[in-house]
Amino acid sequence: MKVVIDTNVFVSGWLWGGVPARIFKLARNQQIVICASDQILAELNKTLSQNKLKPRFRDLGLTVEELQKGTEELVEIYPILERSFPELRDPNDWMILATAIAAQADVIITGDRDLLTLENHENIYILTAREFLNRYFT
C-alpha cells in the first residue's frame, strides 16, 4: 500500500510520537510505502526549521538535519510538476495531491482540514492518521 504523508503528520510523528509515529513503524516494517516528492521534503525542512520548534528539538536531542535524513531514508521520492487543483481550498496543498497522483498512492494521510474535506481525490482516500490505522491496521 502506498501512502503520502502531509507535512503536519511528519512533524507530529517525529517530534511528539503517538499515532503518526506508528505509521513510520509500518513503513520501517515494509507494510506500507511512504511516497514523497522533493517539494514535500522542502516544505518539511522549512517547517522543522521554525524557531517555535527549537525547544522541542533540544528536548529530544535531535537536529533538523537528522530528522530530514531520517525522513529521506523512510520515503520513496516521486517527481512532480507544479499544477493547479481548483477543488483545493488551500492552493498550497497542490504538492500533496500531485505527489499522490504521481505515486499512484492509495491514501493521503493528513491532519489538514482543507484536504480532509475532499475525502478522496481520483480514488485516493484522504484520511487522518487515526482513521488510516483504524481502517487498515486494526
C-alpha positions, 0 to 999 in steps of 0.5 A, a space after each residue: 500500500 502506498 501512502 503520502 504523508 502531509 507535512 503536519 503528520 511528519 512533524 507530529 510523528 517525529 517530534 511528539 510520537 503517538 499515532 503518526 509515529 506508528 505509521 513510520 513503524 509500518 513503513 520501517 516494517 515494509 507494510 506500507 510505502 511512504 511516497 514523497 516528492 522533493 517539494 514535500 521534503 522542502 516544505 518539511 525542512 522549512 517547517 522543522 526549521 521554525 524557531 517555535 520548534 527549537 525547544 522541542 528539538 533540544 528536548 529530544 536531542 535531535 537536529 533538523 538535519 537528522 530528522 530530514 535524513 531520517 525522513 529521506 531514508 523512510 520515503 520513496 521520492 516521486 517527481 512532480 510538476 507544479 499544477 493547479 487543483 481548483 477543488 483545493 481550498 488551500 492552493 498550497 496543498 497542490 504538492 500533496 495531491 500531485 505527489 499522490 497522483 504521481 505515486 499512484 498512492 492509495 491514501 493521503 494521510 493528513 491532519 489538514 482540514 482543507 484536504 480532509 474535506 475532499 475525502 478522496 481525490 481520483 480514488 485516493 482516500 484522504 484520511 487522518 492518521 487515526 482513521 488510516 490505522 483504524 481502517 487498515 491496521 486494526 
